[in-house]
Amino acid sequence: MENVNTNALSRALTRTAVLAASAGLLTAGLLTGPASAAGPAAERGDTLAACAYYNGRALTVHGQHGDRVSQVQCLLANRRYLHWGDVTGYFGPKTLAAVKKFQSRHHLTANGKVDKKTWHALYYA
């Protein structure tokens, strides 16, 4: 019986350590895309939030919901194109306007569609 309790305790401690380490990395921005550590806000010394909703590059457009949209919104909020209160996971009019403004300022076609070029700019510009 003592062996079973020791194994269960060991697994629980390991799980706790992994969760604590993951939380620390997320807080430090190490488990996110490069956008959480770079950009205009970083140059000013502002703290940027970790964006860890989605790490792909699929086309994301007005009217969609979900993690892709949350990622776009978080990256835009990090760059102050969108207010943090507007990070909702819904690609509505405010997100559309923010995407177009971002695209225009980064010499992309300002069509409001987050395509591969826009994703790249969101992460690396």
N, C-alpha and C positions, 0 to 999 in steps of 0.2 A: 504494500500500500504506500509506503514511504517513497518508493521509486516512481510511482505514478504521480504523486504530488510534486516531486522534484522535477520531473519532465514537464508537467503542466506549468509550473512556476518558471522554468527556463524558457519555455515558449512564450509565455506572457511577457517576460522581461525583454526578450528579443524583439517581440512585436512592438513593445513600448519604445524601445531604443530606435527602431526603424522609423516609427511615426514621428518621434521627436526630431530625428535627423532630417527627415523629409520636410517637416515644418520649418526647421531652421534654414534649409536650402531654399524653400519657397520664399521665406521672408527676405533672404539675401538676394533673391532674384536669380539664383543659379539654375533653377529647373525650368526656366522660361526661355523664350526667344531672346535674341540680342536686343530687342527694343526695350526691354526692361532695364538695360544697363547703359543705353546710349540715347542720343537725341538732344534736342534743344534744352529740355528740362534738366538733363544730367549735366550739361555744360554750365547751367546756372547754379548747380549744386542742389537742386530740388530732389526730394525723395520720389522715386517712381514706384508705382505698384507693380507687383508681379502679375503678368498676364499668362495664365496657364489654362485657358479654356480649350484651345484648339491649336494644333501645330501644322496644319496642312495649308494648301494653297488653292482650294476649290473656289470656283466663282461664287461670290456672295453678293446678293442683290436686294433691293428694296422689297419689303413684304415678307422676307424670310425670318425665321425664328431659330434660336439654338446657340450652340457653343461657338460656331463660326462667327456669328453676329456678335456675340459677347466678346470674342477675341478682337474683332475689328474695333468695337467700341472701346475696349480697354486700351488698345494701342493709340486710338485717337484721343482718348482722355489723358493718357500719359503725355501727349504732345499738345494738350490744351486746345484741341479742335472740338472737343465735346466735354460737357460737364459730367462729373462722376455719377450724378443722379440719373443721367440718361443711359447708363450702362445697364440695359434691361434684358438684352437677348432678343429684342425685336428691332428689325431694321425698318424704322419708321422715317418720317420726314426730317427729324433732327439729325439722325445718322446719315441720311442721304445728303443733306446740306453739308455736314462735316466732311464726308468723303469727297464731295465735289471740291470743297475748299482745299482740302489736303492735296488732291490730285492737281489742282490748278497751281498751287504753290510748289509742286514738285515736278512740273513740266510733263504731266501725264494728261491723257485725254480725260477731261472732267465730265465723265458720263455717269458717275455715281455707282458704277459697277466695280466691285473689288475683285479684279482679275489677278493673274500672276504678277504682272508688273506693279500693281498697286500693293499687293501683299509684300513684295520685295521692298518697296519703298517704305511701307509701314514698319518693317523690321530693321531696315538698314539705313534709311535716309537720315 
